[in-house]
Amino acid sequence: MTMWLAEGAPKGFNLFIPPWSEVIIALVAVGLIAIVVVKYAVPRYFQVLDERAEVIEGGIARARDAESEIARVRQGLDAEKEAARIEAARLREEAKTEAQAIVAAAKAKAADDARRTAEAAQRQIESERKAAEVSLRADVGSLATELAERIVGEALKDTALAGRVVDRFLAELDERAPSGKSA
């Protein structure tokens, strides 16, 4: 077993401790690597971290801006919705008022038409009544004249006299008729 160990090699606990020259070379190498890392890698690393932080902060700021814009737009939409609701209520009221006016005008026109129709019917009835009265007077006059001729036995030749007799007879009939009615 001792063959493997070279002469002058450390023995025991010193086996794990390197020689000072190797420690110094390792420290110099680690120092050089640390200097390169600190000079080039660490600033680049912090630059990337700063850029990412700026991107994240910019995203957060844009999100806040978007949220405030959404809130502003939502308020505008709510205001427009309320204005539209008020306008719709106003239009409904106007339509209701206009419908009432149209109905009132139609009722007034219908009442006026009914009044005019009733007046026209009344005039027509009155004219027909007068025509019937004239016709009836003429018929009654001729019948009265004929009756008088038969009773007296001679013809009444004088038409003016016959007309006066008929008029007197009709006047007497009018006086005998019940009040409120004419013959």
C-alpha positions in Angstrom: 0.0 0.0 0.0 2.7 2.4 0.6 3.7 2.0 -2.9 1.3 4.3 -4.2 2.3 7.2 -2.2 5.2 9.2 -3.5 7.9 10.4 -1.3 7.4 13.8 0.2 3.7 13.5 -0.3 1.6 14.8 2.5 0.3 12.3 5.0 -2.7 12.4 7.3 -4.8 15.5 7.5 -2.5 17.4 5.3 -3.6 15.2 2.5 -6.6 17.4 2.0 -4.9 20.8 2.1 -3.4 21.9 -1.3 0.0 23.5 -1.6 0.1 27.3 -1.2 1.2 27.8 -4.8 -1.9 26.1 -6.1 -4.1 28.1 -3.6 -2.6 31.4 -4.9 -3.1 30.4 -8.5 -6.7 29.4 -7.8 -7.3 32.7 -5.9 -5.9 34.7 -8.8 -8.0 32.7 -11.3 -11.1 33.1 -9.2 -10.3 36.9 -8.8 -9.9 37.3 -12.5 -13.2 35.5 -13.2 -14.8 37.6 -10.5 -13.5 40.8 -12.0 -14.8 39.8 -15.5 -18.1 38.7 -14.0 -18.5 41.9 -11.9 -17.4 44.1 -14.8 -19.4 42.6 -17.6 -22.0 40.0 -16.5 -23.4 41.7 -13.4 -24.1 45.1 -15.1 -25.7 43.3 -18.0 -27.7 41.2 -15.5 -28.9 44.3 -13.7 -29.6 46.1 -17.0 -31.8 43.2 -18.0 -33.5 43.3 -14.6 -34.0 47.0 -14.9 -35.4 46.7 -18.4 -37.8 44.0 -17.3 -38.8 46.1 -14.3 -39.5 49.1 -16.6 -41.5 46.8 -18.9 -43.5 45.5 -16.0 -44.0 49.0 -14.5 -45.0 50.3 -18.0 -47.5 47.5 -18.3 -48.9 48.3 -14.8 -49.1 52.0 -15.7 -50.9 51.1 -19.0 -53.2 48.8 -17.1 -54.0 51.6 -14.7 -54.6 54.0 -17.6 -56.8 51.4 -19.3 -58.8 50.9 -16.1 -59.3 54.7 -15.7 -60.2 55.0 -19.4 -62.7 52.1 -19.0 -64.2 53.8 -15.9 -64.4 57.1 -17.8 -66.1 55.4 -20.8 -68.4 53.4 -18.5 -69.4 56.7 -16.8 -70.0 58.2 -20.2 -72.1 55.2 -21.3 -74.1 55.4 -18.0 -74.7 59.1 -18.6 -75.8 58.4 -22.2 -78.0 55.5 -21.1 -79.7 57.8 -18.5 -80.1 60.5 -21.1 -81.6 58.0 -23.6 -83.9 56.7 -20.8 -85.0 60.3 -20.1 -85.5 61.0 -23.8 -87.5 57.8 -24.2 -89.8 58.9 -21.3 -90.2 62.3 -22.9 -91.0 60.8 -26.2 -93.5 58.5 -24.6 -95.2 61.4 -22.9 -95.3 63.4 -26.1 -96.8 60.5 -28.0 -99.3 60.0 -25.2 -100.2 63.7 -25.3 -100.4 63.6 -29.1 -102.5 60.5 -29.0 -104.9 62.2 -26.5 -105.1 65.2 -28.8 -105.8 63.1 -31.8 -108.5 61.2 -30.0 -110.0 64.4 -28.7 -109.9 65.9 -32.2 -111.4 62.7 -33.7 -114.2 62.8 -31.0 -114.9 66.5 -31.8 -114.9 65.8 -35.5 -117.2 62.8 -35.0 -119.5 64.9 -32.8 -119.5 67.7 -35.4 -120.2 65.2 -38.2 -123.0 63.7 -36.1 -124.5 67.2 -35.4 -124.3 68.1 -39.1 -125.8 64.8 -40.1 -128.6 65.2 -37.6 -129.2 68.8 -38.8 -129.2 67.6 -42.4 -131.6 64.9 -41.5 -133.8 67.4 -39.6 -133.8 69.7 -42.6 -134.7 66.9 -44.9 -137.5 65.7 -42.6 -138.7 69.3 -42.4 -138.7 69.7 -46.1 -140.4 66.4 -46.6 -143.0 67.3 -44.0 -143.7 70.6 -45.7 -143.9 68.9 -49.1 -146.3 66.3 -47.6 -148.3 69.1 -46.0 -148.5 71.0 -49.3 -149.5 67.8 -51.1 -152.0 66.9 -48.3 -153.4 70.4 -48.4 -153.9 70.1 -52.1 -155.5 66.7 -51.8 -157.7 67.8 -48.9 -158.6 70.9 -50.8 -159.6 69.0 -53.9 -161.5 66.5 -51.8 -163.2 69.3 -49.9 -164.1 71.0 -53.1 -165.4 67.8 -54.6 -167.4 67.1 -51.4 -168.7 70.7 -51.3 -169.8 70.4 -54.9 -171.6 67.2 -54.2 -173.3 68.6 -51.1 -174.3 71.9 -52.8 -175.0 70.2 -56.0 -173.3 72.6 -58.2 -169.7 73.0 -59.3 -167.7 75.7 -57.8 -166.4 77.3 -60.9 -164.5 80.1 -59.2 -161.1 78.7 -58.3 -160.2 81.7 -56.2 -163.4 81.2 -54.1 -162.6 77.4 -53.9 -159.0 78.2 -52.7 -160.4 80.5 -50.0 -162.9 77.9 -48.9 -160.1 75.3 -48.7 -157.8 77.6 -46.8 -160.5 78.4 -44.3 -161.3 74.7 -43.9 -157.6 73.9 -43.3 -157.3 76.7 -40.9 -160.2 75.4 -38.9 -158.6 71.9 -38.9 -155.3 73.4 -37.7 -157.2 75.1 -34.8 -158.9 71.9 -33.8 -155.6 69.8 -33.9 -154.0 69.1 -30.5 -151.4 71.6 -29.4 -147.8 70.9 -30.6 -148.9 69.2 -33.8 -149.9 70.7 -37.1 -151.9 69.0 -39.8 
